Amino acid sequence: MFNTPFMSKLLTDATRLCLLSTLLLASQIVLAEDTLSSKASAQKTVLITGANRGLGLEFARQFTQLGYTVIGTARNPEKAIELKALGVIVVALDVTDSESVASMAESLKGTAIDILVNNAGVIGNPQENFKSFDFDQALLTYNINSLGPMRVTQALYHNLLAGKEKKVIQITSILGSIENNSGGYYDYRASKAALNTMNKSLAIELESEGFTCVVLHPGWVKTDLGGQGAPLEPAQSIKGMLTVIQGLEDDDNGKFYDYRGNAIAW
């Protein structure tokens, strides 16, 4: 009734087909896993200081949307509600406190950082003339705006060295340009000019190690620092600066740009 040799051949062919399908499925799974692994290894990490409000918070938001692993610092992480809601890694940091900076660096030991955005800063005392110059406030402003970024960069040097991009971004101001002749803001202007100068030295020193260190002017932005009369929204400023940051090349090392990528006179 049954052709035994024929049935045996059918069974053999069916077994081979089943085995082939299994092998094909297995290879697809391995390929998918390799693709996911490749995507994971390609993901980059950015650390942003002063990320709990203003420009720092918007930096965190837009870097997150671009798929970066974002580390945001705040002096009081428990109060950084909006920052935590973005799903970023929140780390405690006071850029004026060497122990706080060291603790932050220790908590990130072994973590490769591709981009460092030294954003934390203060406006200081916007005095209009030298007669009202507040020397104590000036020292604090200088400590935050000038020395703070240097402390953080020094502490995270090995993290940045392990990163793929090795970009150090200092958020400065056009008021730190000697060519700017608007006057006033003595301590703020001086602190940003000092930051610009130190970044220039940093760029020269770390150039041979593949670093790109630039100072960026965000424009006049509606933040607690810029005031509500400013013409730029944070999202506009950050979008522009992200375009500049992502487009930086070796030749940009040590340069001074605004959020649109225009060079600013020192």
BELLIN-V779535 format. One record per helix or strand. SS is the DSSP state (2 for helix, 1 for strand). FROM is the first residue (numbers start at 0). TO is the last residue. Records with the same first field share a line. If there is no record, write none. Layout:
SS=FROM-TO / FROM-TO
//
This chain:
2=3-41 / 53-64 / 76-78 / 80-84 / 97-106 / 129-131 / 134-154 / 156-160 / 173-175 / 185-208 / 233-246 / 249-251
1=44-47 / 68-73 / 88-91 / 114-117 / 166-171 / 211-216 / 220-220 / 231-231 / 255-257 / 262-262
//
